[in-house]
Structures are given as structure tokens and as C-alpha cells.
Amino acid sequence: MFGRIGLGTTLGYADVAIVRWQQMTGKQAVRAESDKIFEEVGLERSNPDSTLEATE
């Protein structure tokens, strides 16, 4: 798919790159495998229990 990139680095570096990309383009980054926007993925990572709540 056009526009996908792979980052083989730590999450912290990837997060900075994604935030900068969003600022430069004015677009929202969307995770290809789940169609969730970057902010949603970040919230889930910071609160691991949120994924359990969503499946219950």
C-alpha cells in the first residue's frame, strides 16, 4: 500500500518521527493492521488494561 513505512527502531524514536510527520503533513498516522490512529495506539500502550476492558 502506498504511504506505509517500516521503522526498525525503538518505540520512542518511532513516536517522535510519527509526531513530526503528522505536524509536517497535517495528516493523522493510522496503524495499518488495526486502522487505529496514532493517539489511540499511544493511549492503549500507556494503559495496558484498556485492551482487556475492550474485549470483555
N, C-alpha and C positions, 0 to 999 in steps of 0.2 A: 504494500500500500504506500502511496506517495506520502512523504512527510514523516514517516517513522524513523526514529534514530535509536540506536542501542548504545547504552553507556556502560562500559565495563569498569566502573569505579564505585567508590563508597556512596552511600545514600546522601551524605551531607554535601558532597560535591555535585551530585546529580540534582539535588534540590536547588542549589544556588544557580546552576545552569538553567533549570526549568523556570525559576522565578525571573531570571534575566531575559530568557526567551519570551516569556509572557509579556514582560514590560516592553520589549522591543517591538513585538508584533501586535500587541493589543488583543491577542487570542488567548483562549484557555487551553492548557495542556490536558489531553484526555488519555487515560491509560487504555491501550488497545485491547487488552484481554478482558477488561471489565466495563469499559465505557464510562468510568468514573472520572470526574475532573480532579486535577492535582490537589485541590484543597480537601476534597473528600477522602482521598487516599491518605493525606497527611493526618487528618483527624483520626482515621482508623489506626494508623501506626502509633499515634500518641496515646490512644485509648484501646488497647487490645480487647477489652471486654465488649466493645461496641459490635464486633463481628459476631460474638456469641449472642448478644441481645437480638441482632437482626435475624438470626437463624432460629430462635426459639419461638 
